[in-house]
């Protein structure tokens, strides 16, 4: 009897160990699966905020995860720049696209869609301009024309339905500006000899050019954003026949083209014209 009882005890202990091992293994698998699921849900770029009615306007496009993650993270970053306190992911539930603000254009040749709209956040009394591009065919990372990608930026005061809130965005933080200004990629452009445009201009040159163009452009055009995008083309350095000039064209929002010429032989005199009209 004693021996039989001992055998039964040993068998029970063996069974219990096996049961504990199975239960521990199951708990381990569930834990790993839960962590993996949470990691899959987390935005790899960092914090994010959802736009509650985005799908209503886009009919579910873009569908690629990367573009959606970029939009959500850019929106989170913009709000974070203008928010005090803890800001958990997707904690703001009233981020809505403003009626009538949604616009989408398509580059037929490259099948690239450019989208912009205003989001209003009643709970924070804030509004932002959201801009992004998407394509099912073109690699946007390799297309210089779409270098700014996804941006969430501040709006001019007259477009803030809740009033002024001292908005900061990436452009204003980098430049220390909260008033309307141009975004010009001086360092990324080169003349026909491969010389960078920024190496041929001083800070005073670029400030003067930007201020004159911004003043002229905003006089006849209602600004849709604080940071107004530009493109630079036709950069030519002319040193023929005793000349020493640099000329190029700055186009604002694909609407107005300004022709700039700097005469280095004449005390770096800067001449700016728009459709034959002199700005200075």
C-alpha positions as CSV (number, residue, x, y, z in Angstrom):
1,X,0.0,0.0,0.0
2,X,2.8,2.4,0.9
3,X,4.6,1.7,-2.3
4,X,1.4,2.2,-4.3
5,X,0.7,5.5,-2.6
6,X,4.3,6.7,-3.3
7,X,3.8,5.8,-6.9
8,X,0.5,7.7,-7.1
9,X,2.2,10.8,-5.4
10,X,5.1,10.7,-7.9
11,X,2.6,10.4,-10.8
12,X,0.6,13.3,-9.5
13,X,3.6,15.5,-9.1
14,X,4.7,14.6,-12.6
15,X,1.3,15.4,-13.9
16,X,1.2,18.7,-12.0
17,X,4.6,19.7,-13.4
18,X,3.4,18.9,-16.9
19,X,0.3,20.9,-16.4
20,X,2.2,23.8,-15.0
21,X,4.6,23.7,-17.9
22,X,1.7,23.6,-20.4
23,X,-0.1,26.5,-18.6
24,X,3.2,28.5,-18.5
25,X,3.8,27.9,-22.1
26,X,0.3,29.0,-23.0
27,X,0.6,32.2,-20.9
28,X,4.0,32.9,-22.6
29,X,2.5,32.5,-26.1
30,X,-0.4,34.8,-25.2
31,X,2.0,37.4,-23.8
32,X,4.2,37.3,-26.8
33,X,1.2,37.6,-29.2
34,X,-0.2,40.5,-27.2
35,X,3.1,42.4,-27.3
36,X,3.5,41.7,-31.0
37,X,0.0,43.0,-31.6
38,X,0.6,46.1,-29.7
39,X,3.9,46.7,-31.6
40,X,2.1,46.2,-34.9
41,X,-0.5,48.8,-33.9
42,X,2.1,51.4,-32.8
43,X,3.1,54.0,-35.4
44,X,6.8,53.3,-36.1
45,X,7.3,57.1,-36.6
46,X,6.2,57.9,-33.0
47,X,3.0,59.5,-31.7
48,X,-0.1,59.8,-33.9
49,X,-3.5,61.4,-34.1
50,X,-6.4,60.2,-36.3
51,X,-8.5,62.5,-38.4
52,X,-12.0,61.3,-37.6
53,X,-13.6,62.0,-41.0
54,X,-10.6,61.6,-43.4
55,X,-12.0,58.4,-45.0
56,X,-15.3,60.3,-45.8
57,X,-13.3,62.6,-48.1
58,X,-10.8,60.2,-49.6
59,X,-13.0,57.1,-50.1
60,X,-10.3,55.1,-48.3
61,X,-7.4,56.3,-50.5
62,X,-4.4,56.3,-50.0
63,X,-4.5,52.7,-48.7
64,X,-0.8,52.3,-48.1
65,X,0.1,52.2,-44.4
66,X,3.2,54.4,-44.8
67,X,1.3,57.4,-46.0
68,X,-1.4,57.1,-43.3
69,X,1.3,56.7,-40.6
70,X,3.1,59.8,-41.9
71,X,-0.1,61.9,-41.9
72,X,-1.1,60.8,-38.4
73,X,2.4,61.4,-37.0
74,X,2.8,64.8,-38.6
75,X,-0.5,65.9,-37.1
76,X,0.5,64.6,-33.7
77,X,3.8,66.6,-34.0
78,X,2.0,69.8,-34.9
79,X,-0.4,69.5,-32.0
80,X,2.5,68.5,-29.6
81,X,4.2,71.8,-30.6
82,X,1.2,73.7,-29.4
83,X,0.1,71.7,-26.4
84,X,1.0,71.7,-22.7
85,X,0.9,68.5,-20.7
86,X,0.7,64.8,-21.5
87,X,-0.5,63.9,-25.0
88,X,-1.3,60.2,-25.4
89,X,-1.7,58.8,-28.9
90,X,-5.2,59.3,-30.5
91,X,-6.4,61.0,-27.3
92,X,-8.1,63.8,-29.2
93,X,-11.4,62.6,-30.8
94,X,-12.7,65.7,-32.5
95,X,-10.1,66.3,-35.2
96,X,-12.3,67.0,-38.3
97,X,-11.7,68.2,-41.8
98,X,-13.4,71.7,-42.3
99,X,-16.2,71.7,-44.8
100,X,-15.2,73.0,-48.2
101,X,-11.5,73.0,-47.5
102,X,-10.6,69.6,-49.0
103,X,-8.8,69.8,-52.4
104,X,-7.1,67.1,-54.4
105,X,-5.1,67.4,-57.6
106,X,-3.5,64.8,-59.8
107,X,-0.3,64.9,-61.8
108,X,-1.5,62.8,-64.8
109,X,2.0,62.0,-66.1
110,X,3.3,60.6,-62.8
111,X,0.0,59.6,-61.2
112,X,0.8,61.6,-58.1
113,X,-2.0,63.0,-56.0
114,X,-1.6,66.1,-54.0
115,X,-4.1,66.7,-51.2
116,X,-4.6,69.6,-48.8
117,X,-7.3,70.6,-46.3
118,X,-7.8,72.3,-43.0
119,X,-8.6,70.4,-39.8
120,X,-10.4,72.0,-36.9
121,X,-10.1,70.8,-33.3
122,X,-12.9,72.3,-31.2
123,X,-11.7,70.8,-27.9
124,X,-8.3,72.6,-28.3
125,X,-9.6,75.7,-30.2
126,X,-6.9,75.1,-32.9
127,X,-6.8,74.6,-36.6
128,X,-4.1,73.4,-39.0
129,X,-3.4,73.0,-42.7
130,X,-2.6,69.4,-43.7
131,X,-0.9,68.6,-47.0
132,X,0.3,65.3,-48.4
133,X,1.0,63.5,-51.6
134,X,0.4,59.9,-52.5
135,X,0.9,57.6,-55.5
136,X,0.4,54.0,-56.4
137,X,3.1,54.1,-59.1
138,X,5.7,56.8,-58.4
139,X,8.3,56.6,-55.6
140,X,7.8,60.0,-54.0
141,X,11.1,59.8,-52.1
142,X,13.0,60.0,-55.4
143,X,11.0,62.9,-56.9
144,X,12.5,66.3,-56.0
145,X,9.3,68.1,-57.0
146,X,7.5,66.6,-54.0
147,X,10.4,67.2,-51.6
148,X,8.2,68.6,-48.8
149,X,6.1,65.4,-48.6
150,X,3.6,65.5,-45.7
151,X,3.3,68.7,-43.7
152,X,1.0,70.0,-41.0
153,X,1.4,73.8,-40.7
154,X,-0.1,76.9,-39.1
155,X,-2.7,79.0,-40.8
156,X,-3.0,82.7,-41.4
157,X,-5.0,84.4,-38.6
158,X,-8.0,85.2,-40.9
159,X,-8.5,81.4,-41.3
160,X,-8.5,80.5,-37.6
161,X,-12.2,80.0,-36.7
162,X,-11.4,79.8,-33.0
163,X,-9.0,82.8,-33.0
164,X,-5.3,83.2,-32.6
165,X,-3.5,80.7,-30.5
166,X,0.2,81.5,-31.0
167,X,0.7,78.6,-33.4
168,X,4.1,77.0,-33.9
169,X,5.0,74.6,-36.7
170,X,8.2,73.1,-38.0
171,X,8.9,75.9,-40.4
172,X,8.2,78.7,-37.9
173,X,10.3,76.9,-35.2
174,X,13.3,76.5,-37.5
175,X,13.1,80.2,-38.7
176,X,11.8,81.8,-35.5
177,X,8.8,83.2,-37.5
178,X,5.1,83.2,-36.8
179,X,4.2,85.7,-39.5
180,X,3.6,84.6,-43.2
181,X,6.8,83.8,-45.0
182,X,8.2,82.0,-48.0
183,X,9.8,78.5,-47.9
184,X,12.7,78.6,-50.3
185,X,15.1,75.7,-50.8
186,X,18.2,77.9,-51.4
187,X,20.8,75.2,-50.6
188,X,19.3,72.5,-52.8
189,X,19.6,74.4,-56.2
190,X,22.7,74.7,-58.5
191,X,23.6,76.7,-61.5
192,X,24.9,75.3,-64.8
193,X,28.4,74.8,-63.4
194,X,27.2,72.8,-60.4
195,X,27.7,75.7,-57.9
196,X,25.1,75.8,-55.1
197,X,22.8,78.8,-55.1
198,X,23.3,79.3,-51.4
199,X,27.1,79.6,-51.8
200,X,26.5,82.5,-54.1
201,X,24.1,84.4,-51.9
202,X,24.4,86.1,-48.5
203,X,21.8,86.0,-45.7
204,X,21.0,89.6,-46.6
205,X,20.4,88.7,-50.2
206,X,18.0,85.9,-49.4
207,X,16.1,87.9,-46.7
208,X,15.7,90.8,-49.1
209,X,14.4,88.6,-52.0
210,X,12.0,86.7,-49.7
211,X,10.5,89.8,-48.1
212,X,10.0,91.6,-51.4
213,X,8.4,88.6,-53.1
214,X,6.2,87.8,-50.0
215,X,5.0,91.4,-49.8
216,X,4.1,91.5,-53.5
217,X,2.5,88.1,-53.6
218,X,0.4,88.5,-50.5
219,X,-1.0,91.9,-51.7
220,X,-3.1,90.2,-54.5
221,X,-3.4,86.7,-53.1
222,X,-5.2,85.4,-50.1
223,X,-2.7,83.3,-48.2
224,X,-3.8,79.8,-47.4
225,X,-0.9,79.1,-44.9
226,X,1.8,80.7,-42.8
227,X,4.6,79.0,-44.8
228,X,4.1,79.5,-48.5
229,X,6.0,77.0,-50.7
230,X,8.1,78.0,-53.7
231,X,10.2,76.4,-56.4
232,X,13.4,77.7,-58.0
233,X,14.3,77.2,-61.7
234,X,16.4,78.5,-64.6
235,X,19.6,79.2,-62.5
236,X,22.2,80.8,-64.7
237,X,25.6,82.3,-63.8
238,X,26.8,84.6,-66.6
239,X,30.4,85.7,-66.7
240,X,30.7,86.3,-70.4
241,X,31.8,89.6,-72.0
242,X,32.8,91.1,-68.7
243,X,29.5,90.3,-67.0
244,X,29.2,88.7,-63.6
245,X,25.5,88.1,-62.9
246,X,23.4,85.4,-61.3
247,X,19.8,85.0,-62.5
248,X,17.0,82.6,-61.5
249,X,13.2,82.3,-61.2
250,X,11.3,81.8,-58.0
251,X,7.7,80.6,-58.5
252,X,5.3,81.0,-55.6
253,X,2.6,78.3,-55.1
254,X,2.8,77.5,-58.9
255,X,1.0,80.8,-59.5
256,X,3.4,83.7,-59.9
257,X,7.0,83.6,-61.2
258,X,9.5,86.2,-60.1
259,X,12.7,86.7,-62.0
260,X,15.7,87.7,-59.9
261,X,19.1,89.0,-61.2
262,X,22.1,89.8,-59.1
263,X,24.8,92.0,-60.6
264,X,28.0,91.3,-58.8
265,X,29.8,94.1,-60.7
266,X,27.3,96.6,-59.5
267,X,27.6,96.2,-55.7
268,X,25.5,93.0,-55.8
269,X,22.5,95.0,-57.0
270,X,19.4,92.8,-56.9
271,X,16.7,93.3,-59.5
272,X,13.3,91.5,-59.1
273,X,10.6,91.5,-61.7
274,X,7.3,89.8,-62.2
275,X,5.9,89.6,-65.7
276,X,8.0,92.7,-66.7
277,X,6.9,94.7,-63.6
278,X,9.8,95.8,-61.3
279,X,9.4,95.2,-57.6
280,X,12.3,97.4,-56.6
